[in-house]
C-alpha cells in the first residue's frame, strides 16, 4: 500500500514542479533574462533543464528518503546479486552434500541391514557353539578333577620315591659299613692264618666309665686305667708269665690330650683301642685312647632290628642262621648309635626254645622276628636284648 502512496505523491510532486518550472521558464522568457551571458532563449532552456533535473532529483531523493528497499536496491544491488549468486552456489553445494549424505545414509542403512543380518547369523552360531560347548565344559571339568587326582597321586609317588631313595641311601651306608667290616674281617683272617692273633686291630682293650668331680682326678684315673689295661693285655699276649713290666704303649701326646679332656667335670667313657693286630707272644701292644661324654645310646623296649623268616625256611640251620643274622643286625645298630659293647647279652635258653618253635611252626606260615632292648644302655654298658616273634 505504501508503494502506491509513494507513486501518487511523486505524480503530484512532478506535476507541481513541472507547472512551477513551466511558469518559471515563461517568466524568464518574457523577462528576457540572461544567465552566464547566454541568450535569453538559451537561458530559458537552461532554466527548464535545471527545473527538470531538480524535479528528478527531488523525486529520487524523496523515493530514497521514503523507501529503504529503493535505497538498498540502488546502492547495494551488486552486493545483493553477488550474495545471491553465492547463496545459490552454496545452496547447490548444500543440495549436492545433501544428496551425498542421503546416498551415504542409504549405504549406511544397507550396511546396517547387512550387519544386522550378520549379527543374526553370528547369534545363531553363538547359540549353536554354546550348545556344543556345554558338554566340552563338563568334559573339561572332569579332566581338571582327573588332573588334580593325578597330581595328588604324583605327589604321593614322589613322596614314596623320596622315601625309597632315603631307604636306599641307608642301605648303601649299611652295605658300605658291611663292606668295611668284611675287609677288616678278611685282614684279621689273613693275620690269623699267619699267626695266633690274640688282639685284633681296632679292638677295645679296656672300656671304663668314670665320673670327674674336679681336675685333680684326671691323672689318677688315667694311671689306674693304664695299669688295668696293661694287666689285661699281658694275660692275653703273654699268658702264664708274671706281669712285671709295661708292655702297653700309648703315645705321650695322646695321654696329654686325654688328661686335658678329663680335667672337665662330668661323666666320661674312656676306651683304649688296639692300633694293630697283636700275635701271641709279642712284647708290646700299641694302643690309642678314645674319650667321649657318656650318654644314653639304647632305650628300654627299643626295636634294634627285624627280620622275616620265610615260609620255606624251616630247618634248624636256616632258623639258626636267621636268628644269628638278627642278633648281628641288632649289634650293628647299637654300635652305630654309639654303644661300645662287642657283643649282645641274651638268654640262650629262651632263644633255643624260640628256635624250636619256629622250626615246628605250621606249614606255609612266615614269621616276623624283632630284637628289642631289654634295658637302658649307656655308651660303656652291655646291650641286653630279647628276640620276639610277632604273631598276627
Buried (B, 14 or more C-beta within 10 A) or exposed (E): EEEEEBEEBBEEBBEEBBEEBEEBBEEBBEEEEEBEEEEBEEBBBBBBEBBBEEBEEBBEEBBEEBBEEBEEEEEEEEEEEEEEEEEEEEEEEEEEEEEEEEEEEEEEEEEEEEEEEEEEEEEEEEEEEEEEEEEEEEEEEEEEEEEEEEEEEEEEEEEEEEEEEEEEEEEEEBEEEEEEEEEEEEBBEEBBEEEEBBBBBEBBBBBBBBEBEEEEBBEEBBEEBBEBBBEBBBEEBBEEEEBEEEBBEBEEEBBEEBBEBBBEEEEBBBBBBBBEBBBEEBEEBEBBBBBBEBEEBBEEEBEBBBBEBEEEBBEEEBBBEBBEEBBBBBBBBBBEBBBBBEEBEBBEEEBEEBBEEBBEBEEEEEBEBBBBBBBBBBBBBBBBBBBBEEEE
